[in-house]
Each structure stands twice: as C-alpha cells, then as structure tokens.
Amino acid sequence: MTQRKIILLCILFAFVTVFSQEKIKQSINSNWQFYKGKAQTTDIENGKNVDWEDVNLPHSWNKSDVMDDQWGYYRGEGWYKKTVFVNPSWKNKSVYLYFEGASQTTEVYINGKKLGSHIGGYNFFSFPINDFLQFDNPEKGNQIVVKVDNSYNENIPPLDADFTFYGGIYRDVYLVATNEVHFDMSNKASNGVFVTTPLVSASSANFQLKGIVENASNSSKEIKITTKLFDENNVEIANITSDLKLKPNTKTEFKQLSKAIQNPKLWSPDQPNLYKVVSVILDKKTKQQLDLFSAPLGFRWFEFTADKGFFLNGKPTKLIGANRHQDYKDLANALPDALAEKDMQLIKDMGGNFVRVAHYPQDPTVLETCDRIGLLAMVETPLVNRITETKEFEDNSLEMQREMIRQSFNHPSVIVWAYMNEILLRPRYDEKSAERQTYYKNVAALAQKLENLTREEDPSRYTMLPNHGAFDLYNSVGLTKIPMVVGWNLYQGWYSGEFGGLEKYLEKHHQVLPDKPVVITEFGADADRRMRSQNPQKFDKTMDYAMLYHKHYLNAIENLDYVAGGTIWNLVEFNSEGRAESWPHMNNKGIISWDRIPKDAYYFYQARLSKKPIVSIGSKNWTHRSGVLASENEEFYYENLEVFSNENEITLKVNGQNLGSQKTKEGSTIFKVPFKNGINLVEAFSTSNENVKDFVSINYTLYAPNLNSKKYPFENIRISLGDKRQYTDELMNQNWLPEQEYKNGSWGYVGGQVYKMPGNPQIPYGTNKLIKGTENDPIYQTQREGIEAFNFDVPDGKYEMTLYFAELVSGNTREALAYNLAEKSVKEEKAFRVFDVLVNGELLLENFGNQNYLEPEKAVEMKTTIFVRVGKGIRVDFKAKTGKTILNGIELKRIF
C-alpha cells in the first residue's frame, strides 16, 4: 500500500471516529404525510378517516388561500406523520427531536405516546425522546405524529398584526444524538453554551464561556473541557482547559475565561472578521471525545448614545438597512435556507449594514449569514399591537423572550433584543374608560418585566421597544422610559402629514427624551411595481411617489447626528391577508418584490450606500410603455428616466445616440429621453469608467393625437378610467394609459367625475377594495361615474372593444385597517344603478346594473365587435335610468 493511501485511510478513520463520538444531527424533512383539519389522535396514528397528502418539510398549509379572492385563511389544526428509523446504537446515547419552527402550537407524539408540546410559532424547540423510541426492532421504525395549530389564541402572541400567521412545520426538523455526557441540550433548544467578550479594544480582547454539562449516565464521570479559539485560517489563537467531576444523572455548570488576546481582528460590517470557538468534552479516564460545541466569535464593542447616535468599535456608524419578513411568493413562510441567506445578501449588496429581524425570530440561517457577511442585527419577539391581560399571556411572552435570547445568543451580529412592536396601536376598551387606563398600566408592567428579563439574560446587548407614531401616548404610558433604545415606526408623508413632519417628530423626541437613543425602526411607502405616474401623489401606490419618500427619509437619517439609524419597511413585499390594496393581500412597501425583483428604491439605496461602483437604470422592469404625442409630426415621446449611481457622472445612449453626460446628485441623475415607436435600447455608464454600466430594452408604443394617423396607424389601446397613473398588466405585458378628456380626432371620455371612496382621505382617487375575479385590481379600483360617453375617432375597419366594470359600492362595512391611521370605517349605502350602453347608436347593454351583471366588488368584462364605416369612428354612450353610470376601463383592438 502506498504512503498516500495509508495517510488517506488514517484521515478517513479519524473522521469516522470523531463523528461517531460526537453529536449526530440528521434532518428528517423528507416524505411526511399531512392532513389539514380536526382529527382524533388515534385516527391519525391508525390512518382511519384521514386522507393523507404527501409533503416534504418545510411546509405550510397557507400557500394558496392567503392570496385568493376570499377573506380569511385557514387557521386551525394540521397533522403530520412520519416513520423514522433510528440506529440501534443510539440506545446508549441521548436522542432529541429538534424543530426549528412550527406555527403556532405544537403537540408531538411518538409511537402513540405524547412526547410534549410547545407554544409559539417562531422559536426553536426540542424534546428528549429516548424513553419513547423502540430500539429492539429497528426495521419497524418509530412513528412520529405532530399536531400543529395556528388558530387564534388570546393567550399567545401575536394576537393581531399586519402580516399573515401561516400554519405548518415551516422550518427544518432534525434528530440529534449525542453521548450521555454532553453540553446541555435541554436549555430552551439552545446549544447550552454561551460566549461573551467581556473586554474588547483595538489592542486587546478576551472571551468567556458559560454553560452546562449534562451527565445522563448512571455513573460518575471525570471530564476535561478544552476550548480553543481559531482564526479565519484555522490557526489556534487561545486555549482554555477545565476539569469537572460529574455526578450521575445531573447537570453541572462551568465557566471559562481566556487570557488577553493581543491585537484582535475586530468584527464590523466592513470587515466581518470571525473567529471560531471550539469546545470539546473529553473523558479523562477513557480519553474518549464525548461532545463538541462550536460558535462564531466576533470581537467588537458598540454603544448607542442619545446625542451622537451609534458607535461601533469606537467609530461613529450610521445604522441603515431594512426589516425582513420570512415569506416568499408561492411558498408562504416555508422557505429553504438558501432564500433566507439570499435576503441577507440583498441587504449587504444594497450597501446596508443593519437588519431588523421583524417581527419575530427567524430561521437560524438569517443570523448565521449576518455573522458571516457583516450585518448588524436586531431581533424581537412577536408581541404586536396589543396584549391580553392574563397570566398565561404574560408567561408566554416572557418565555418567548427567554427562548429567543438563549437560542440566538452566540451571534456577534446581534446588538439589540426588542419586544412589543406598536403595542398601543390597537388598545382594548373604550378610549376614555377606566379600563383603558388600567390596560395601559398592565402593558407597561409587562414591558418592564420583559426589560428586566432581557437585561438579566444578556447584559451585554441593548434593549428596544419599537412604537408607532403616537409620541404623547407612548410617553405618557411610560414605554419610552423602559427600554435602553426607543424605536419609532414613522410614516410622515404616507399615512399622515407631509415629509417635513419627520424631522419635526424626531426633534420632539430629542427635546423631550434627551437621554434616550433613537432608531427609526420602520419607514416606507407602498410601491406597486406595475404603476407609475409623471405627477405622483401621496397614497397613489406608484413607484414614483415611493422614490420621493425614500429620498427624503434617507437624507433625514443621514443628516441628523442623534438618529442612530433606520430600517426600511420592508426589504421585501410580504403577505398580509387582511389588506385590500392595489395588490390585495400584500403589503407593497418592500423595496424588492415578493419574488425578489428589486424596485427603483433598492437601486437608489445601493447608489447611496454601496462602496462598489454602481450604475442602475430606473424602472428597468417596465419594458412595455406607451405615450401620446403632442402632434403627429413628432418622432419621439420624451420621458424622464432616472439613473441611479454612486459615480460622479453618467453618460446615456439611446438607440446608439449619445445623449450626453450629467452629474449625479444624492445617488441619481434624471435624463429626458426621446423614445421612438418600437424597441429602444437604453445604455447608461460611468463617464469615467465605461465598464460600470447598465442597459435595458424598452418597447414603446406611440399614439398620435389623431387616431387616423398614417404615420402611427392605430392597433390597440387600453385606458384606465378615473385614473392618473399608468398600469402594466404583467401577464400580458400590456400598458394601460390614464384617462383623458375627449378631443376631436382622438379618444377620451365625455362627462362624469372621478370616483373617490368615502371614509379614506389618504387615497387620492378610486378605492382600495379587493375586486373579485381579476388579477388586475387597479383597473377596476378606479372609475369614472356619471360618464356620458367614450369616443374613439378611429379609421374604418373591424374592431374588438372590451368594457370593464366593477361596482365599488357594496353596502357592506369592512373594518378599517389599523395601520392606515387616517382610514375610517364607513357604513355604505347599497348602490342601485341601472343604465344602458349604446355603441354607435345601437343598444349593447340594456338595463345594465346591480340587479343583473353588476355585482358588488366583482370584475365584469363585456366584449363586443364593431364595424366602423364612413368615418363614423366609435362612440359609446352611457344612458342613466337609475343612479349614476360608471366605467372602470376600456380597451380597443383593431382586427383589420
């Protein structure tokens, strides 16, 4: 045998030996059976009266129903069943069943016996299972049955929130086997050892371990715990050794403190230098390696101040990043680890240095990635909007906080533990009642208990309580005085007020609470990627208004020294089943879409924050556009195009023509671009470095003001009535133009007025109601009521015309969303309208109205064919009989 083979075999033997002596962790995600609904445990175990579905984990049963046209989604029981085969050699080990997350209450059975239960949908949990396993007949296996329930429960937070409470075993599940002597596996599903850095400076640092060793055997043991610190090159930097005597069936605490490490490489977002702590338990008698613990270690120190913001390693650092929810299009919250890692990388690539893990602890991959790539993190428990004044709710809240801290303790990226997001948003009882005041006192009392627990569990990090913008309320209740840092979720210029109200609000905090550090924990504006406007208005949901919003907020955060930082709400769009917006069931404030396509705001932040050269063309996903020329003699339609860049100067080419160069200001520059009819190639590049560039191909449809134009022959057009925005149907790649008043030779409406929903002063026009039977809700959410006619002065030929209607007045009262602070619940009078629709004098729809096709909040599409002769064009007349006429959209296509 050659020397090389001998060495290879020795390495292989050593690996197998070590592996067999330490923890064995294996996922059991594949080949589960699932049943949605109530059932008896015996029926589940025996398979009677149950229709099973084959699934793999992670899994959620709410992947589809949260996006359908029906309000509500399934909140109830779901059952999972799987047979696992356990190695007979594990009989002499300690075996655990480990869940990374299941929502929201979980009961576990093994071989017909109840193993245990867990409350809470976002933390990890585990159970020792040796006593429940059958080792003697390994081929038979062991049946695991898991009951998960995401039903509303007054004693389990979150009670109410602007996100969906998905059900299911939506993260990984593992079997873990370790020797009888091991680091504590029963400490709130943590790894039983906690690493801190008591002293850190640029010249010297040390680290400390505290933990528990469990001896699950029936005999005494003498062990040695050896802890080593390795740098990024796996060079040993430090070594600590401790001897322990373990009594049978007991747990023993230990603590280790390293000597000073000279000139440590500090951890920061710019240089996320990570060391590795590795601790090994060795049996002193047999020399057997019994267990191993490892964790990342980052040497860093940090401080929040009330006047100068945040400091990391002694340097002023503005915390700028984003919040992150854990769901994804078509997956609910059952994401593979790679997508969690991708989201953190998106923040890093944006140039961000901070993530708020909101509003609950998330997959362990999130913080693991933050440690590795360099993102500071804040993590919080899911107490949102309100509390329940019961002992059970309090106990569950405290337990969730304790679990979160212990499970995520060994992550150098974490700098803040938070709790109680916007907890006074939806208080109980009447506003001026004595019960309301008692409720406020109980909220403050629970906050103080959470604060005390957090500081006791981890005095090395800061605490935070994020509030909505009711400053005087939170201050009077005392919630601004309890945490170490106050977070404000601020939406001036969106839900209420104007942009300038942001600085006034922050200055008020600074004046009233001069000793309290502040972070803007949320700020954002809805941005439906399908909608744009050349004259954006507050709450129009366009990409353009959102850009104005983000530019103002970033400037304020960067310019105010006492503001420690801010986190955008939100990194990605996320599902909120109760919302009825331009995209129903979605919160569109994400700067990245639900399927992870960046919006303009993402490129803006990247241009402002990233240190890498950036050039990005705005609205690059808006590839099909249209515009109406001022005169038939024009060759181009001129439209503003924004280019985002951190380069000093940008050069733009369109269809090979150089449009010149422009200086950037605060992350962007705007070119006035001539678009021709058809395909337009737009190229943007740094004037000083042509390799830093971006390009996009835009298909532009030009409409002449005269539809009889020979130069721009009419083919088709789509118009959204009562609308001032352009809208893109993404499925069909079709652009919808906003309405215009009729002019001779062109097209447009005659008479009527723009519909505006009563009770919501935020929405400038139309409604935010969900319209059933369509994916293109914005087309139906705006309308012109009282319309008299719509004209197309098209040339002779055959045309297909489609009319789009939706009755926006239902007679129903739907509770106003608490998050839309200006919205009020208004009792609607049920609409009753009847009208005729005539095309070129011929009756198309007779007595059209609520008694037949026009059902409340449902899309109605009427298509017809028209022959235009002798230059008559097309005139659609609307003749009211009862109530007002309406039209939501109109489409015309030439056939020949």
C-alpha positions, -999 to 999 in steps of 0.1 A, spaced: 0 0 0 14 34 -9 21 61 17 -5 84 2 -32 57 6 -22 50 42 -24 87 51 -58 89 34 -71 59 53 -59 74 86 -76 107 79 -108 88 70 -106 66 101 -101 97 123 -131 114 108 -153 84 113 -141 80 149 -147 117 157 -181 116 140 -192 86 159 -182 100 192 -198 135 189 -233 148 181 -250 132 151 -275 156 136 -297 144 107 -326 162 91 -359 143 87 -376 167 63 -385 142 35 -415 120 30 -440 132 56 -478 127 53 -501 157 60 -537 161 68 -555 195 72 -584 195 97 -595 183 130 -589 147 139 -586 123 168 -550 112 176 -560 76 173 -574 81 138 -542 99 128 -520 71 141 -541 43 126 -547 62 94 -585 59 97 -609 85 83 -580 106 71 -570 115 36 -532 119 36 -512 142 14 -475 135 7 -454 165 16 -418 175 24 -407 200 50 -405 229 53 -443 231 47 -472 255 52 -508 248 45 -515 285 37 -496 288 4 -527 295 -16 -556 306 5 -539 338 16 -540 351 -19 -574 341 -31 -605 363 -35 -620 351 -2 -613 370 30 -596 349 57 -574 319 55 -573 285 72 -564 288 109 -568 255 127 -553 221 130 -528 204 107 -514 169 113 -481 155 102 -469 119 103 -437 101 95 -418 69 104 -382 73 113 -356 46 116 -332 50 145 -298 33 146 -298 7 173 -265 20 186 -283 52 197 -298 32 226 -268 43 246 -270 79 235 -292 109 244 -315 114 214 -335 146 208 -362 157 183 -354 192 173 -378 217 155 -365 250 141 -401 263 140 -438 253 137 -467 277 139 -481 282 164 -488 255 190 -473 220 186 -480 186 201 -457 157 194 -464 120 197 -440 91 193 -453 56 190 -487 65 204 -474 84 234 -474 121 239 -439 135 239 -446 171 247 -459 204 234 -446 239 226 -463 273 224 -452 299 199 -447 299 162 -412 314 158 -387 300 182 -369 266 181 -379 237 205 -367 202 212 -376 171 232 -355 142 246 -370 111 231 -350 81 243 -378 68 265 -403 69 236 -381 51 209 -382 14 200 -346 3 196 -352 -35 196 -369 -37 163 -352 -12 141 -368 -23 108 -403 -14 122 -393 21 128 -408 48 151 -439 67 142 -438 105 148 -471 123 148 -472 161 151 -503 182 156 -498 219 147 -524 246 152 -523 282 141 -558 291 155 -562 325 171 -555 322 208 -559 351 232 -530 339 253 -504 335 226 -488 365 208 -491 377 182 -527 385 186 -530 409 157 -506 422 131 -500 434 96 -487 401 85 -501 366 79 -499 339 107 -491 309 85 -496 274 98 -474 244 94 -440 229 102 -424 255 81 -387 251 91 -363 221 93 -367 192 117 -338 171 130 -329 141 150 -299 147 172 -280 120 190 -252 127 215 -233 108 241 -247 105 276 -222 132 286 -229 163 266 -234 200 266 -269 208 278 -294 200 251 -325 210 272 -318 247 277 -346 262 256 -333 245 224 -301 264 227 -267 247 224 -262 250 261 -230 272 260 -230 310 259 -200 330 246 -193 366 256 -165 391 251 -161 408 285 -132 431 274 -126 443 238 -104 470 225 -83 475 194 -52 463 212 -66 435 234 -96 412 239 -107 382 258 -137 358 257 -157 339 282 -178 307 281 -206 298 304 -225 266 301 -238 234 315 -226 198 310 -252 170 315 -243 135 326 -272 114 316 -255 82 327 -258 62 359 -221 66 368 -199 94 379 -176 109 353 -144 130 353 -141 151 323 -119 178 307 -133 207 287 -108 221 263 -118 253 245 -97 266 216 -100 298 196 -91 296 158 -88 325 134 -101 325 98 -71 305 87 -78 278 114 -47 289 133 -51 283 171 -51 316 190 -61 307 225 -66 276 247 -85 271 279 -88 239 299 -112 230 328 -116 198 348 -150 188 361 -164 160 382 -199 149 372 -223 131 394 -247 105 378 -278 120 361 -270 156 369 -262 188 352 -230 208 362 -223 244 354 -189 255 341 -172 288 332 -140 296 313 -123 329 307 -95 333 282 -63 353 286 -59 385 268 -56 382 230 -33 408 216 -43 429 186 -75 411 177 -90 414 143 -122 433 150 -156 423 135 -175 450 116 -198 452 86 -168 464 65 -146 436 78 -166 408 94 -136 390 109 -148 358 125 -130 336 149 -142 301 158 -147 289 194 -145 251 197 -151 233 230 -145 196 234 -156 173 263 -130 146 269 -135 116 293 -103 118 314 -104 80 320 -110 66 286 -97 96 266 -129 94 245 -141 127 230 -177 129 242 -191 161 227 -182 192 208 -195 228 208 -186 254 183 -197 290 177 -186 320 157 -169 348 177 -166 384 166 -146 408 187 -165 441 187 -178 467 210 -207 491 205 -226 519 220 -259 538 215 -258 575 225 -287 600 227 -268 628 210 -243 612 186 -261 580 175 -244 547 173 -207 538 176 -190 505 166 -155 498 177 -153 534 188 -162 548 153 -195 566 146 -216 543 124 -250 551 109 -272 520 111 -290 518 78 -307 487 65 -341 470 63 -367 450 81 -373 415 68 -403 392 68 -398 355 62 -424 347 34 -420 343 -3 -443 341 -33 -460 306 -36 -440 293 -6 -458 311 23 -432 311 51 -418 276 43 -386 288 27 -354 268 20 -323 281 39 -308 295 6 -336 321 3 -331 333 38 -294 337 30 -302 355 -2 -323 381 16 -294 390 39 -271 392 9 -296 416 -8 -293 440 22 -255 436 21 -253 442 -17 -275 473 -12 -248 487 10 -268 482 42 -252 473 75 -282 466 96 -312 443 96 -343 443 119 -354 407 121 -391 416 123 -414 409 140 -403 376 153 -372 353 155 -365 337 121 -346 308 106 -311 303 121 -297 308 87 -306 345 89 -282 353 118 -256 328 106 -254 348 74 -253 381 92 -223 369 112 -205 358 81 -212 387 57 -213 415 82 -247 427 91 -256 441 125 -290 427 137 -319 434 160 -342 405 169 -376 407 185 -404 387 199 -439 387 183 -458 409 207 -476 432 183 -504 457 185 -520 446 218 -517 423 248 -541 401 268 -542 408 305 -539 372 317 -512 353 335 -510 329 305 -502 357 280 -476 371 303 -459 337 309 -459 330 271 -445 365 264 -417 361 289 -409 325 277 -407 336 241 -382 364 251 -361 340 271 -361 314 243 -351 340 217 -322 353 237 -307 319 245 -312 305 210 -296 334 193 -271 344 219 -239 333 202 -242 356 172 -219 385 171 -241 403 146 -269 407 173 -267 441 191 -303 446 202 -331 425 217 -365 440 212 -401 434 221 -437 449 219 -439 464 184 -465 491 182 -481 477 213 -505 506 217 -518 506 182 -550 486 190 -557 491 227 -586 474 244 -617 491 259 -632 525 252 -608 554 248 -618 573 279 -627 544 302 -611 535 334 -605 500 319 -584 516 292 -561 533 317 -557 501 337 -549 483 304 -521 509 297 -507 502 332 -507 465 325 -489 470 292 -462 490 309 -459 464 337 -454 436 312 -429 458 293 -409 462 325 -409 425 331 -396 418 296 -370 445 300 -358 430 333 -357 395 319 -337 407 289 -311 426 308 -307 396 332 -304 371 304 -279 393 284 -265 424 299 -240 428 270 -266 440 245 -292 468 242 -329 466 246 -355 483 224 -393 489 222 -405 499 187 -435 523 188 -459 537 162 -460 574 158 -483 583 188 -454 600 207 -475 615 235 -494 583 242 -462 561 244 -445 587 265 -474 591 289 -478 553 294 -441 552 302 -430 529 273 -403 554 261 -386 552 295 -383 515 299 -360 503 271 -324 514 266 -332 525 230 -365 538 216 -376 528 181 -402 548 162 -421 535 132 -427 567 113 -447 573 81 -449 611 78 -458 618 41 -475 584 38 -502 576 63 -504 612 75 -488 646 72 -461 656 48 -424 647 45 -412 676 67 -431 662 96 -404 636 100 -377 660 112 -402 677 135 -411 644 151 -375 634 156 -367 668 171 -395 664 195 -381 631 207 -347 647 211 -361 675 231 -384 655 253 -362 625 257 -327 640 256 -311 609 272 -328 582 251 -311 569 219 -334 567 189 -337 545 158 -363 548 130 -374 512 131 -398 515 102 -403 538 73 -417 531 38 -444 537 12 -464 514 -9 -449 509 -43 -468 487 -67 -442 479 -94 -470 479 -120 -479 515 -115 -462 548 -124 -471 584 -126 -455 616 -140 -473 635 -113 -472 612 -82 -495 619 -53 -494 606 -17 -510 571 -15 -513 566 -52 -492 534 -48 -468 544 -76 -431 537 -78 -426 574 -84 -441 586 -51 -422 560 -32 -390 573 -46 -398 608 -34 -405 593 1 -373 573 4 -351 602 -8 -364 624 19 -361 598 47 -326 587 39 -314 623 39 -330 629 72 -315 598 88 -280 606 75 -282 643 84 -294 641 120 -265 631 142 -287 620 171 -306 595 150 -287 562 153 -301 548 121 -331 535 103 -345 503 88 -367 504 57 -401 489 60 -396 465 42 -368 447 24 -394 426 5 -431 428 -1 -449 404 22 -483 388 26 -508 405 48 -540 386 41 -563 413 56 -551 441 33 -571 452 3 -547 474 -17 -538 477 -54 -524 442 -50 -548 426 -25 -534 407 5 -499 423 0 -480 450 18 -462 466 -11 -438 487 9 -409 463 1 -381 478 -20 -379 443 -35 -409 424 -49 -423 393 -32 -405 372 -58 -373 392 -51 -371 415 -81 -355 449 -70 -376 481 -74 -362 515 -81 -358 523 -43 -334 493 -39 -311 507 -66 -314 542 -50 -302 529 -17 -275 509 -34 -263 540 -51 -263 559 -18 -248 533 5 -227 508 -15 -189 513 -18 -188 494 -50 -192 513 -83 -229 512 -92 -249 522 -123 -286 511 -125 -313 523 -148 -345 531 -130 -378 512 -138 -358 487 -158 -386 461 -154 -410 485 -171 -402 471 -205 -435 479 -223 -446 516 -222 -468 539 -242 -474 576 -246 -495 601 -266 -476 625 -288 -484 662 -288 -485 663 -326 -484 638 -355 -451 654 -368 -431 643 -338 -408 613 -340 -403 608 -303 -421 608 -270 -399 624 -243 -400 609 -209 -378 613 -178 -356 584 -170 -337 582 -137 -303 566 -135 -290 556 -100 -253 557 -94 -225 565 -69 -203 575 -98 -197 612 -103 -210 615 -138 -232 593 -161 -234 591 -199 -265 579 -216 -271 564 -250 -304 556 -266 -305 536 -298 -268 543 -302 -273 581 -299 -252 597 -272 -275 620 -251 -246 635 -233 -233 633 -197 -248 645 -164 -235 649 -129 -252 628 -102 -266 643 -71 -275 623 -40 -274 590 -58 -290 597 -92 -295 619 -122 -325 623 -145 -323 623 -183 -350 635 -206 -351 606 -231 -366 605 -266 -384 572 -271 -392 561 -307 -420 538 -317 -409 502 -312 -377 488 -295 -354 513 -277 -320 502 -264 -310 524 -234 -274 523 -222 -261 541 -191 -224 540 -180 -200 559 -158 -183 586 -178 -150 578 -162 -153 540 -164 -174 525 -192 -172 491 -176 -196 503 -149 -228 502 -168 -264 491 -172 -288 487 -201 -324 479 -208 -346 473 -239 -379 492 -238 -408 485 -263 -425 518 -267 -459 523 -283 -465 559 -296 -501 571 -302 -506 601 -325 -531 626 -312 -552 618 -343 -562 582 -344 -565 583 -382 -527 589 -385 -510 572 -414 -476 576 -397 -487 559 -365 -515 535 -376 -538 526 -347 -536 490 -335 -548 489 -299 -552 509 -267 -561 503 -231 -574 531 -208 -580 531 -171 -609 554 -162 -608 576 -132 -570 571 -130 -540 593 -133 -514 565 -134 -500 542 -160 -505 505 -152 -488 474 -166 -506 440 -169 -475 419 -162 -490 387 -175 -499 401 -209 -470 428 -210 -497 454 -217 -496 490 -207 -527 509 -196 -529 546 -201 -546 570 -176 -579 586 -188 -581 618 -208 -609 640 -219 -621 636 -254 -607 658 -281 -619 658 -317 -598 633 -338 -585 615 -307 -600 595 -279 -614 601 -244 -643 604 -220 -672 628 -221 -687 639 -188 -687 625 -154 -663 627 -125 -635 606 -109 -648 583 -82 -633 586 -47 -642 562 -20 -656 579 11 -640 573 45 -604 572 34 -589 606 28 -555 591 21 -565 576 -13 -565 604 -39 -589 586 -62 -606 552 -65 -607 526 -38 -585 501 -21 -611 473 -22 -604 438 -33 -621 432 -66 -630 395 -71 -624 377 -104 -593 395 -116 -556 398 -111 -556 434 -124 -574 450 -94 -561 486 -101 -580 487 -134 -612 480 -115 -604 501 -84 -608 534 -103 -638 545 -123 -655 575 -139 -690 578 -126 -717 598 -143 -699 592 -176 -719 602 -207 -698 588 -235 -664 575 -246 -652 582 -281 -626 567 -304 -621 586 -337 -606 556 -354 -605 549 -391 -629 525 -408 -624 488 -401 -633 460 -377 -626 464 -340 -629 445 -308 -639 466 -278 -639 455 -242 -656 474 -214 -646 469 -178 -669 475 -149 -669 470 -111 -695 481 -86 -674 497 -59 -703 505 -36 -712 473 -18 -735 483 11 -711 464 34 -690 478 62 -655 465 64 -633 474 94 -607 500 86 -571 487 88 -555 499 120 -523 506 100 -539 531 77 -542 556 105 -565 581 87 -589 555 73 -623 553 90 -650 526 88 -679 540 69 -713 524 65 -721 524 28 -755 528 13 -760 499 -11 -758 511 -47 -787 508 -71 -779 518 -106 -794 509 -140 -781 522 -173 -780 514 -210 -748 512 -231 -750 520 -268 -723 517 -294 -727 540 -324 -764 543 -315 -771 506 -312 -780 491 -279 -753 469 -265 -763 465 -228 -799 472 -218 -808 478 -181 -773 470 -171 -769 473 -134 -769 458 -99 -799 436 -105 -780 416 -131 -743 416 -140 -730 444 -118 -725 426 -85 -706 444 -58 -668 443 -58 -667 418 -87 -650 423 -121 -673 425 -151 -658 423 -186 -680 429 -217 -665 423 -251 -681 432 -285 -671 435 -322 -677 468 -341 -676 476 -378 -667 512 -384 -679 527 -417 -680 560 -435 -656 577 -410 -680 575 -380 -654 562 -355 -667 547 -323 -690 564 -298 -700 545 -267 -730 562 -249 -740 556 -213 -776 564 -206 -786 565 -169 -820 552 -158 -814 549 -121 -784 562 -102 -751 571 -120 -734 554 -149 -699 540 -144 -670 528 -165 -637 515 -150 -617 506 -181 -619 503 -218 -598 485 -244 -600 488 -282 -581 465 -306 -581 467 -344 -588 434 -362 -584 447 -398 
